[in-house]
Amino acid sequence: MRCVICKHGEVKPGSVTVTFERGEVTIVFKDVPAKVCDNCGEKYIEESVTKELLAKAQELIENGTQVDIRKFQSAA
């Protein structure tokens, strides 16, 4: 698949770091599976992974977390 941003690179499987910030809260997930452009570095994360990230981040926020850094582990 060609990158829709730069139109030159090929999108290949890889992993990325995703950071969420909401008010005073910062949550970082490392090693998130994604497709990454080999030219510009644009990241494409599957919808199912995005939903899982958002659910985990919301759970951490509800539990009073202010800062958290963790390795992403899919529940699937």
C-alpha positions in Angstrom: 0.0 0.0 0.0 1.2 3.5 -0.8 1.3 6.2 1.9 -1.7 8.5 1.5 0.3 11.4 3.0 3.6 11.5 1.1 2.4 9.4 -1.9 5.9 8.0 -2.3 6.6 5.5 0.5 5.4 2.0 1.0 3.5 1.2 4.2 5.0 -1.7 6.1 4.2 -3.5 9.4 6.0 -2.1 12.4 5.3 -0.7 15.9 5.0 2.8 17.2 4.6 4.7 20.5 1.2 6.4 21.1 0.8 9.2 23.6 -2.5 10.4 25.0 -2.8 13.6 26.9 -6.0 14.8 28.6 -5.7 17.8 31.0 -3.0 16.8 33.5 -3.0 13.1 32.4 -0.3 11.6 30.2 -0.4 8.0 29.1 2.2 6.4 26.8 1.8 3.0 25.1 4.9 1.6 23.5 5.2 -1.2 20.9 1.8 -0.6 19.4 1.3 -2.6 16.2 0.9 -0.3 13.2 1.8 0.1 9.6 4.5 2.7 9.0 5.5 4.6 5.8 9.1 3.8 5.0 9.5 7.3 3.5 7.8 9.8 5.8 7.1 7.8 8.9 3.3 8.3 8.9 1.6 5.8 11.2 -1.5 3.8 10.4 -3.2 2.0 13.4 -5.9 -0.5 12.8 -9.4 0.5 14.1 -9.5 -2.5 16.5 -6.2 -1.5 18.1 -7.3 2.2 18.3 -10.5 1.1 20.2 -8.4 -1.0 22.6 -6.0 1.9 23.2 -8.8 4.3 23.9 -10.5 1.9 26.3 -7.3 1.2 28.2 -6.5 4.9 28.4 -10.0 5.7 29.7 -9.7 2.9 32.3 -6.4 4.4 33.6 -7.9 7.9 33.7 -10.9 6.6 35.7 -8.5 4.9 38.2 -6.8 8.2 38.9 -3.6 7.7 36.9 -1.7 10.9 36.1 1.3 9.5 34.3 1.7 6.0 32.9 4.1 4.4 30.4 3.5 0.8 29.4 4.1 -1.8 26.7 0.9 -2.3 24.7 -0.5 -5.9 25.0 -3.5 -6.7 23.0 -6.4 -8.5 24.7 -7.2 -10.3 21.4 
